[in-house]
Amino acid sequence: MSEPPPDSTPIRKSSTYQAHLKKFWSGNVRLMLILLAFWALAGLGCGILFADTLNGFKLGGFPLGFWFAQQGSIIVFVILILVFCLVMNRRDLKHHEEIEDEENQSGGGI
């Protein structure tokens, strides 16, 4: 067995770093729960639970409830993936900027 390479990155254990990390991950979990709720509403709600009501409307010649069950929930899922990627990219940049600002203020080591 080979030895693991020496860790060249400093271990960050300061309370401000831990606070930033906790805030970052709680926001990530909140975002995922919100997007999953939208997906459940579109897939289960519009495709199954509210299908009879939505079938009174037509989209492209098909009842709207049928359309959501067949195509709409998939399209909503793809849109939610796009939203997740865009929001997470913005959150990651903000998180890294906060960490870099904290490192610069504390003299390089957290």
C-alpha positions, -999 to 999 in steps of 0.1 A, spaced: 0 0 0 12 35 -8 12 63 16 -12 91 10 4 123 -3 11 149 23 -16 175 26 -2 208 15 -34 227 21 -39 242 56 -67 229 77 -93 256 82 -109 254 116 -117 290 125 -152 298 136 -157 323 108 -148 297 82 -172 272 98 -199 298 99 -194 305 62 -195 268 54 -226 262 75 -244 291 58 -234 279 24 -246 243 29 -279 253 46 -286 275 16 -278 246 -8 -302 223 10 -329 250 10 -324 255 -27 -327 218 -34 -358 214 -13 -375 243 -31 -366 229 -65 -378 194 -55 -411 209 -44 -416 226 -78 -407 193 -95 -432 174 -73 -459 200 -81 -453 198 -118 -449 160 -120 -473 148 -94 -496 178 -90 -502 188 -126 -497 154 -142 -518 133 -117 -537 152 -90 -549 182 -110 -550 164 -144 -589 164 -145 -591 201 -140 -562 209 -164 -578 186 -191 -603 214 -196 -576 234 -214 -558 224 -246 -522 228 -256 -512 219 -291 -545 200 -295 -539 178 -264 -555 182 -230 -532 201 -207 -533 174 -179 -522 148 -205 -495 171 -218 -480 177 -182 -481 139 -176 -462 132 -208 -440 162 -216 -445 190 -191 -429 173 -161 -398 165 -181 -395 200 -195 -399 214 -159 -372 190 -147 -347 202 -173 -356 239 -165 -350 231 -128 -316 216 -135 -307 248 -154 -319 270 -126 -300 249 -101 -268 252 -121 -271 289 -125 -279 296 -89 -252 273 -76 -226 289 -98 -235 323 -84 -235 309 -48 -201 292 -53 -185 324 -65 -200 344 -36 -188 317 -11 -153 317 -25 -151 355 -25 -162 355 12 -135 329 21 -108 348 2 -118 381 19 -116 364 53 -82 349 44 -69 383 33 -83 400 64 -68 375 88 -34 375 72 -35 344 50 -45 317 74 -79 310 86 
